Amino acid sequence: MVALDQSQVKDGVDQETVDAVAKLSGKYKYGWETEIEMDYAPKGVSPDIVRLISDKNEEPEWMTDWRLQAYSRWEQMEEPEWAMVSYPKIDFQDQYYYARPKSMQEKPKSLDDVDPKLLATYEKLGIPLKEQMILAGVEGAEDAPSEGRKVAVDAVFDSVSVGTTFQKELEKAGVIFCSISEAIKNHPELVKKYLGSVVPPSDNYYATLNSAVFSDGSFVYVPPGVRCPMELSTYFRINAENTGQFERTLIIADKGSYVSYLEGCTAPQRDTAQLHAAVVEIIVEEDAEVKYSTVQNWFPGDEEGKGGIYNFVTKRADCRGDRSKVMWTQVETGSAVTWKYPSCILRGDNSQGEFYSIAITNNMQQADTGTKMVHLGKNTKSRIVSKGISAGKAQNTYRGLVSMHPKAKNSRNYTQCDSLLIGDKCGAHTVPYIEVKNNSSRVEHEATTSKVDDDQLFYCRQRGMDEEEAVALVVNGFCKDVLQALPMEFAMEAQQLVAISLEGSVG
Amino acid sequence: MVARAALAKAKADLTADRLDGLTSPDGAAWAQRARSEALARLTDMGLPHRRDEYWKYTDPSSLVAPVAPKAALFDNDEGPAFDGVDRIKIVFVDGVFDAESSSDLQAEGLEIERLSEATQRDIHWAKELFGVLEARNAQGAVPRPMSAMNTAFAEDGVCIRAFAKVEKPVNLIYLHKSEASDAILHHCVKVEAGAEVTLLETGPAAARFSKVMEVDVGDHGAFHHVRAQGRDHERRAYTAQYGRLGEGSTYKSFTLTANGVLTRNETIIELTGDDAVTHVAGAAVGDGKDFHHDDTVFITHDAVGCESRQVFKKVLRNGAVGVFQGKILVQPGAQKTDGYQISQSLLLDDDSQFLAKPELEIYADDVACSHGSTSGAISEEALFYLKSRGVPHHEATNLLTLAFLAEALDEIENQTYAVDLHERLANWLNRRN
């Protein structure tokens, strides 16, 4: 709030918007910490730590070797410097790469066995009882009493709970939804085939580090022709309890299948910055469709920029089959530094990629985010809609690539990125790369940073609306096309975001 | 730090190779200081490499090679541009001043002097400009070693100072008569408060040409710049124009580029006085696999109420490559900025490429900035419409291509120049059919 009150707000941005942005990103309500006894691996990263993580997850040898190879590649690599973000150099040897609650050493068999502190944590996060059981790692939660189920179904994040609750139903449909460590044990043939096939272990600095030290994550396999009967979801919290600092997600949508996947995340408020380097790989086969939605709400650091999460994430979808489709939707409100480019490789003919993003930065936050659309197949289509909102002293950058390869005949791309600045001490930037290598494809890029159009306002005023109404109407659509792409399960968060009333922004 | 160290080493080697054999000219103390500082900057940055961010779409290797690649002379079947215009002609043949072909350099409201002479004088106004805007480098994060090299080694060029509104344009004519010429020219232009001058530039210049122009426009002054880069097929050029604008001043520049193996035109303009206006436009037409054209434009808004407008159009065919990189930077406090940028390409066949990086970097909240970039083929519907009205295919294509380029040509205020360049474009298209 402080930063916003001090700076001058331009005309046309209504106070409600300003307050809502401040409320949303100024006060972090998930900032508390659960005190619980933990098992840590020694500080730092080394081949021994990599082996230890692999060992703790009871992984087969091929997996350990894979990690070790990634580690030796990582040692040769240099930290990327091209993003428009600045932060103190990270000491990779001064942090823990593995942390597990002591009580999780043996998987609890029932709710009664689960550490009450863990239960309390999830309760506090507003995740229903049923989900508490599942997130706390209870085996056999799907057979728990029905009142739990009711709560799960009613809750915002119910799909996480439902996802595991209806494991039997998912199994009946042939869908595999489990943690990646379980998948390595139970479905090695699938993991072997697909892991690292979209984001190779040596892809980039943080992805390579992740390949070496990822501790857990989610695994989804949807067999041919199956429409996943419910939305799947994972909720990540960085806390002592959670080992999700380096998580790895692998989603495989086989021919003609469909799945919608949700991701949420929060972290406690601390003075020192924490690193979160995740990798998400999605494989989309012929005629399959994947929707991936994220509401990213990691701790953003305080008003002076102390603490917060460094969110350095590699997300990529490979549309391998013809007519495959992938859709990324992200709402980025948290993290001190974000470095994230969910991308689409449109390999199959007639495949489609979509990217919808709202990035809100406040105080000292920095976000450098965007997407890559690599068109390789014929008649491929992509659409990018990015809205950046900057307040306080924050810096918000859209960075994207649209590449039309010579063989991607008759392909289309449409890109729109709009920025809104609240206050005169923040920044909004656009860095698009456009590479067109054939003439039957069309690429259109548009970006604006501006105030509400006076002509449109005049038109509305002339029809008898007052100034505020007119502004609201004219800019109503600013974020709507992104929010509309979000699944129902994120309705609560989306609603809060609508309250930001981007109605007050730009055209 | 393996890769970064290797790149730095490669660039240092490249620079050492290029500098070997180049000698800095003599001159007065101020000029020598500017040159040695430029050399220090160059050594510090190193010559550009394909792996540098702002050279990723254009391979600089032939621009930085120790010896300029040969360029066959081109038999120009068209008359020289702006032939009918009453103007002050300043002719350079392969980068060497040609006094005989040039006009008398005395003109009302103007002070024109060759750089080689100006830099000999202990006191000269060019001291405030030579190497100064280039070193200022409004967007410092982007290194411009090619410009620094030009400042350090340019033996000649012109210094033009305008005191009044001057009607007669100054025309720099660059002739190319030697297959192996490697020319470096550096111009300084000072438009005093309230003055106005038009600068025309024509011709291919040399087999390899490096040109830097620094332009300081005083309060309420106006600078008009129209250039036609020659039709030589094999020439290579690196050009940079640095502009600094005072309050209420104007800077308008248009460039037509036809052919050429490699052209890199950089424009770096800084709006430092309130209510200044700059329009930068370009039309480039290229035919053939060896055509590579690169417009790199950086506009910095550092004052209130300024306007900038960029319009760049490219027509590419038979494997030609067009590049556009541009950034509008709005500094904190540069409120009421109006920034506009459009870069478009028309790909006439499937082999040609358009590579673009249009950027916005904005630190002020009360601004209207937009950019657009499109790429595609000629509209089938428009073509069909014309053909259904009996217009032959190639004529219809030319008509639509000219219409596409017209938006950039419209940026030229003076109709005489606009018509001349329009005809040249039409001829270029006709010759290709």
Boltz contact constraints between the chains, C-beta under 6 A:
constraints:
  - contact:
      token1: [A, 10]
      token2: [B, 365]
      max_distance: 6.0
  - contact:
      token1: [A, 10]
      token2: [B, 366]
      max_distance: 6.0
  - contact:
      token1: [A, 78]
      token2: [B, 1]
      max_distance: 6.0
  - contact:
      token1: [A, 78]
      token2: [B, 3]
      max_distance: 6.0
  - contact:
      token1: [A, 78]
      token2: [B, 4]
      max_distance: 6.0
  - contact:
      token1: [A, 421]
      token2: [B, 365]
      max_distance: 6.0
  - contact:
      token1: [A, 424]
      token2: [B, 365]
      max_distance: 6.0
  - contact:
      token1: [A, 427]
      token2: [B, 363]
      max_distance: 6.0
  - contact:
      token1: [A, 428]
      token2: [B, 362]
      max_distance: 6.0
  - contact:
      token1: [A, 429]
      token2: [B, 361]
      max_distance: 6.0
  - contact:
      token1: [A, 430]
      token2: [B, 360]
      max_distance: 6.0
  - contact:
      token1: [A, 431]
      token2: [B, 359]
      max_distance: 6.0
  - contact:
      token1: [A, 433]
      token2: [B, 357]
      max_distance: 6.0
  - contact:
      token1: [A, 434]
      token2: [B, 356]
      max_distance: 6.0
  - contact:
      token1: [A, 434]
      token2: [B, 373]
      max_distance: 6.0
  - contact:
      token1: [A, 435]
      token2: [B, 355]
      max_distance: 6.0
  - contact:
      token1: [A, 436]
      token2: [B, 354]
      max_distance: 6.0
  - contact:
      token1: [A, 436]
      token2: [B, 375]
      max_distance: 6.0
  - contact:
      token1: [A, 437]
      token2: [B, 353]
      max_distance: 6.0
  - contact:
      token1: [A, 438]
      token2: [B, 350]
      max_distance: 6.0
  - contact:
      token1: [A, 439]
      token2: [B, 347]
      max_distance: 6.0
  - contact:
      token1: [A, 439]
      token2: [B, 349]
      max_distance: 6.0
  - contact:
      token1: [A, 439]
      token2: [B, 350]
      max_distance: 6.0
  - contact:
      token1: [A, 439]
      token2: [B, 377]
      max_distance: 6.0
  - contact:
      token1: [A, 442]
      token2: [B, 376]
      max_distance: 6.0
  - contact:
      token1: [A, 443]
      token2: [B, 375]
      max_distance: 6.0
  - contact:
      token1: [A, 444]
      token2: [B, 374]
      max_distance: 6.0
  - contact:
      token1: [A, 445]
      token2: [B, 373]
      max_distance: 6.0
  - contact:
      token1: [A, 446]
      token2: [B, 372]
      max_distance: 6.0
  - contact:
      token1: [A, 447]
      token2: [B, 371]
      max_distance: 6.0
  - contact:
      token1: [A, 448]
      token2: [B, 370]
      max_distance: 6.0
  - contact:
      token1: [A, 449]
      token2: [B, 362]
      max_distance: 6.0
  - contact:
      token1: [A, 449]
      token2: [B, 369]
      max_distance: 6.0
  - contact:
      token1: [A, 450]
      token2: [B, 368]
      max_distance: 6.0
